[in-house]
């Protein structure tokens, strides 16, 4: 009997002649064409429909403002305070959902200290002037 290999998401890759070739344990090999370049938002790497960009560390001026992902919203202020919660389609906080606190940024990490609750450390990065990645969620400046 032949032993079945369980996918482990480990493997190797090679970049040659405009193709990215990958070999991952338990999966078929693949070779995909890619492009790279620079546009108004900075450098990028494109493979298929996916575009990958460098995440920049947020500065206070770039972070301050209202950021929304569907019905979740952060409001960061210059004084180091923030509000987080659920909002309606008109940007009004849903009753009982808003959680205030203080924050600070250290490179690609944001420390969120929720008033009277807990402290959370999350990865953060600026994609463009209008896009901010917090954790695994892409927020848009609103």
N, C-alpha and C positions, 0 to 999 in steps of 0.2 A: 504494500500500500504506500502511496505517495503522501508525504506530509504536506498539509495545507499551510501556506504561509499567511499569517495574519497581518493585515496592513498596520504598519507602525508609524507612518509619516516620517520615516528617516530615509535618507538616501543621498544621492549626489546630483550635482548639476554641472553643466558646461555651457559657456557662452562662446559661440564661434560662428562667424559669417552671418551675423544678424539673426541667429536663432538661439533660443534658450532651450537646452535639452535637459530633461530631468528623468531620473531613475529613482523611484521610491519603492521601498520594500513592500511587496504585496500588490503593487499597481503596475499597469503597463507603462512602458517608457513613452515619453512624448517630447516632441520638439515643436516649439511655437515661435513664429516670427515675432520680433519686437522692434520697437523704435524708441528713440529717446531724443530729447531736445530741450528747448527752453521757450517759454511763452510769457505772457504778461504776469503769470503767477509764479514763475520760477522754473527750475529744472523739473523734468518729468521722465518717467519710464513707462511705456505703454506696451501692454501685452494683451492682444485681443481687444475686448471692450474695456478692460481695466486700466486705469491710469493711476500710477503710484507717484506720490510727491513727497518731498522732504517735509517733515514736520518741524516747524520752527518753535523754539521756546517762546511762550507768550511774554510780552512786556506789559506793564500796567496800562499804557495808553491803548494797546491793541486788545486787551482783555476787558477793559471797562465798557459796559453797555448791557444790552438785553440780548440773550441768546436763547434760541428756541429750537426744539426738535419735536415735532408733532405737538403734543399737549404738555410737554415738559419744558420748563423755563428756568434759566439762571439769570439773575441781574447782579452784575459785579459793579461795585462803586469804587471811586478813587481812594476813599478813606479805608479800604480794606474790608468793607462789609459786603455781604451778599444776601440774596434771597433765592430760595430754590423751592419749586413746587409745581403743581398742575394748574394749567390755565385753560380758559375757554377760548373759543375761536376769536374772540375780541381782545385777547391779551389780559383779561381780568382774572385775578387769582380765584381758584375754586375754593370756597369756604373751607377752612380747616386744613388746607393742603400746604400752605406756605411755611417754610422753615428758614428763619434768618440765622445769620452767623457771621463769622469773620473768616478771611482766607489769606493765604500767601502762596506765592509761586517760588519753587526752587527748581530751575531748569525745566525739565519736562514733567514735573510733578506739581500738583496743586494740593494744598492741605486745606480742607474744609472743616472748620470747627463750628458745628451746629450748636447754637445757644441752648444750654441746658440739656443737651443730648449727647452726641458722640462726635468723635473726630474721624474723618475719612481722608485717606491719601489716595489720589487717583492720577493716572497718567493724563497729560494734557499737551496739546500741540496746535499751533496755528497752521491751517492748511492754506487759506487765503485770507484777505482782509474781512471776508464775509463768512468764513467757515472755520469752526473751532471743534477739534476732536477732544471730548472729555470721556475718558474710559474707552468704551467701544462705540460711543454714540456721536454722530456728526451733528453739531448744532449750527444754526444759521443766524447771523446777526439780524435782529428785527427792529 
